[in-house]
Amino acid sequence: MADAERGYAKGRARRQQILEEAVRLFGEVGYRAASLRELAQRCGLSHPGLLHHVGDKASLLLAVLEHRDAADAAETGLLTAEGADRLDALVEVVRRNASRRGLVELHCVLSAEATAPEHPAHAFFTERYARTVASLVPAFPDEADPVSAARRLVAVVDGLQVQWLLDPDGVDMAEELRRHLGRPAAAARGARRAGVAAQD
């Protein structure tokens, strides 16, 4: 491998490490309280070294949001599951979010702030909502207007997140979403799939 290729691979690995640590840090303390110096220390970097990789805090924020979305999609099958299984994957994403209050709070605050066209995250959230709605359309093949159904589902998820932030002990986001969708509980799904496998 050429020196340039090794340097490129090393840089990508370092950026991946920074993003993963930033996700953890933002999830623990929120974006506002997160310190870039603390993040640099966690990554074994100097403060200038961290800035070399991520630019400023606003740039890091957008990278973290993109990284989290990609990781959730990959780990839950949100974009690859077919039909109603995509709804189960969405419930799982929401379940994961219950352990990441800082990131949920960050998303809720920023998505509201980003409605202003001049906000640095405006384009990100505009594209993200369009992409999210499009990804859920295949889960509603029997709906007369599957785009509308997908859009309403995204609104339900967003609303549940706000309610959970206000009352984390009283609101179970994943369970409320599961009931809204009329999806069986995880145990019931597992038993049903085991039965299908046994028949095969």
Number of C-alpha atoms within 10 A of each C-alpha: 6 7 8 9 10 11 12 12 12 12 13 13 12 16 17 14 14 23 23 16 17 27 22 17 22 24 20 16 15 19 20 10 11 17 16 19 15 15 21 19 13 14 18 12 16 15 14 12 12 21 16 10 14 16 12 12 15 13 12 18 19 15 16 22 20 14 17 16 14 13 13 19 17 12 12 18 18 24 17 13 16 14 14 15 15 22 22 24 21 23 23 20 19 23 16 15 18 18 12 20 20 23 24 22 19 18 17 15 12 16 18 11 15 17 14 11 11 10 12 15 19 18 13 15 19 14 10 15 14 11 11 16 19 15 16 24 19 18 19 18 11 8 12 9 11 18 17 14 17 21 17 13 18 17 12 15 18 17 13 19 25 17 15 19 18 11 11 14 8 10 16 18 25 22 15 15 22 20 11 11 14 9 17 13 12 12 9 11 13 12 11 13 12 12 11 10 9 8 7 6
